[in-house]
Amino acid sequence: MSPSRRPTTPSGPREGGRRPPAPARQPDPAPARPPLLAVLCLLTLLEAAAAVGLAVAWVVDLVSGVSVRPAATVFLVVFGLAVALVLAASARGLWRGRRWARSPVMTWQIMLVVLSLGWVGADPAPWTWAVLAVALVVGVGLLLPPVVAATTGRAGDDDAPGTARGTAGRR
């Protein structure tokens, strides 16, 4: 074949039977996060810190011998740390715009509202009202359109812990 009759592709002539490499595709810039999302993430991290604080208090009770039921106290320590871990991971997921992160945070807010209503009825201390207020702010905030849009707007971000990547097409 003569040099003037080389096969061409839409991107130019082939060299040695290979196409030239495609230019690197630039990722789409992430949409701006709404300020409310930052508030929700901070409040969720505050709840995680409170769970860690309770776990530490239960460990102190266990070690000092104050605990009447050690097995139940150990369960509470493990449960408090697990809740803190899930809330911290969910706050990070919310900040990154992952839709899976809304579910555990909303579930925890519903549980806090139910518990705090019982606490308010038994002992209307300021801390019970604070727990109720934070749970309502976070729960309602998760449902507002800017937060929903920020956590559902990007395709391909369906990478919750424990799921395989690339399942975005099966939504």
C-alpha positions as CSV (number, residue, x, y, z in Angstrom):
1,M,0.0,0.0,0.0
2,S,1.4,3.4,-0.9
3,P,1.8,6.1,1.7
4,S,-0.9,8.2,0.1
5,R,-3.5,5.4,0.5
6,R,-3.2,4.7,4.2
7,P,-6.6,4.0,5.9
8,T,-7.8,6.8,8.0
9,T,-10.2,7.1,10.9
10,P,-12.3,10.0,11.9
11,S,-9.6,11.1,14.3
12,G,-6.8,10.8,11.7
13,P,-4.5,8.2,10.1
14,R,-3.7,5.0,11.8
15,E,-0.2,4.3,12.8
16,G,0.8,0.6,13.0
17,G,-2.9,-0.4,13.2
18,R,-3.6,1.4,16.4
19,R,-5.7,4.4,17.1
20,P,-4.2,7.3,18.8
21,P,-5.2,7.5,22.5
22,A,-8.4,9.5,23.2
23,P,-7.9,12.7,25.1
24,A,-8.5,12.4,28.9
25,R,-12.1,13.2,29.8
26,Q,-12.4,15.8,32.4
27,P,-14.8,14.9,35.3
28,D,-17.9,17.1,35.6
29,P,-17.5,19.7,38.3
30,A,-19.4,18.9,41.4
31,P,-22.4,21.1,42.0
32,A,-22.2,23.6,44.8
33,R,-23.3,22.2,48.2
34,P,-26.2,24.0,49.8
35,P,-25.3,25.6,53.1
36,L,-28.0,23.6,54.8
37,L,-26.1,20.4,53.9
38,A,-23.1,21.7,55.9
39,V,-25.4,22.3,58.9
40,L,-26.9,18.8,58.6
41,C,-23.5,17.2,58.4
42,L,-22.3,19.1,61.5
43,L,-25.4,18.2,63.5
44,T,-25.0,14.6,62.5
45,L,-21.4,14.6,63.6
46,L,-22.5,16.2,66.9
47,E,-24.9,13.3,67.4
48,A,-22.1,10.9,66.6
49,A,-19.9,12.7,69.2
50,A,-22.7,12.4,71.8
51,A,-22.9,8.7,71.1
52,V,-19.2,8.3,71.7
53,G,-19.5,10.4,74.9
54,L,-22.3,8.1,76.2
55,A,-20.2,5.0,75.3
56,V,-17.2,6.5,77.3
57,A,-19.5,7.2,80.2
58,W,-20.7,3.6,80.2
59,V,-17.2,2.3,80.1
60,V,-16.3,4.4,83.1
61,D,-19.4,3.0,84.9
62,L,-18.3,-0.5,83.9
63,V,-14.7,-0.1,85.1
64,S,-15.5,1.7,88.3
65,G,-18.0,-1.0,89.3
66,V,-21.1,1.3,89.3
67,S,-22.8,-0.8,86.6
68,V,-25.4,-3.2,88.0
69,R,-25.7,-5.2,84.8
70,P,-22.2,-5.5,83.2
71,A,-23.4,-7.4,80.1
72,A,-26.1,-4.8,79.3
73,T,-23.5,-2.1,79.8
74,V,-21.1,-3.8,77.4
75,F,-23.9,-4.0,74.9
76,L,-24.7,-0.3,75.3
77,V,-21.0,0.6,74.8
78,V,-20.8,-1.5,71.6
79,F,-24.2,-0.1,70.4
80,G,-23.2,3.5,71.1
81,L,-19.9,3.1,69.2
82,A,-21.7,1.4,66.3
83,V,-24.2,4.3,66.1
84,A,-21.4,6.8,66.2
85,L,-19.6,5.0,63.4
86,V,-22.7,4.8,61.2
87,L,-23.5,8.5,61.8
88,A,-20.0,9.7,61.1
89,A,-19.9,7.6,57.8
90,S,-23.3,8.9,56.9
91,A,-22.3,12.5,57.5
92,R,-19.3,12.0,55.2
93,G,-21.6,10.4,52.6
94,L,-24.0,13.3,52.8
95,W,-21.1,15.8,52.4
96,R,-20.0,13.9,49.3
97,G,-23.5,13.9,47.9
98,R,-24.3,10.2,48.3
99,R,-27.9,9.3,48.3
100,W,-27.5,6.2,50.6
101,A,-26.4,8.4,53.5
102,R,-29.8,10.0,54.0
103,S,-31.4,6.7,55.1
104,P,-29.4,5.9,58.2
105,V,-29.5,9.6,59.3
106,M,-33.2,9.8,58.8
107,T,-33.8,6.5,60.7
108,W,-31.7,7.8,63.6
109,Q,-33.7,11.1,63.7
110,I,-37.0,9.2,63.8
111,M,-35.7,7.1,66.7
112,L,-34.5,10.3,68.5
113,V,-37.9,12.0,68.1
114,V,-39.7,9.0,69.5
115,L,-37.3,8.7,72.4
116,S,-37.1,12.4,73.2
117,L,-40.9,12.7,73.3
118,G,-40.9,10.0,76.0
119,W,-38.1,11.9,77.8
120,V,-40.0,15.2,77.7
121,G,-43.0,13.5,79.2
122,A,-41.0,12.0,82.0
123,D,-38.6,14.8,82.7
124,P,-38.9,18.0,80.7
125,A,-35.3,19.0,81.2
126,P,-33.6,21.3,78.7
127,W,-31.5,18.5,77.2
128,T,-34.6,16.6,76.2
129,W,-35.9,19.6,74.3
130,A,-32.5,20.0,72.6
131,V,-32.4,16.4,71.4
132,L,-35.9,16.8,70.0
133,A,-35.0,20.1,68.3
134,V,-31.9,18.7,66.7
135,A,-33.6,15.6,65.5
136,L,-36.4,17.7,64.0
137,V,-34.0,20.1,62.3
138,V,-32.0,17.3,60.8
139,G,-35.0,15.2,59.8
140,V,-36.8,18.0,58.1
141,G,-33.6,19.3,56.6
142,L,-33.0,16.0,54.9
143,L,-36.3,16.3,53.1
144,L,-35.8,19.8,51.7
145,P,-35.3,20.1,48.0
146,P,-31.8,21.6,48.0
147,V,-30.5,18.7,50.1
148,V,-32.3,16.1,48.2
149,A,-30.9,17.5,44.9
150,A,-27.4,17.7,46.4
151,T,-27.6,14.0,47.4
152,T,-29.2,12.6,44.3
153,G,-28.0,14.7,41.4
154,R,-24.9,12.8,40.3
155,A,-25.1,9.6,38.3
156,G,-22.6,6.9,39.2
157,D,-22.4,7.8,42.9
158,D,-24.3,4.8,44.1
159,D,-21.4,3.4,46.1
160,A,-22.7,2.7,49.5
161,P,-20.5,0.7,51.8
162,G,-21.0,-3.0,51.0
163,T,-22.3,-2.5,47.4
164,A,-20.6,-3.0,44.1
165,R,-19.7,0.1,42.1
166,G,-21.3,0.5,38.7
167,T,-24.9,-0.3,39.8
168,A,-26.1,3.3,39.1
169,G,-27.9,2.0,36.0
170,R,-30.1,-0.2,38.1
171,R,-31.7,2.6,40.2
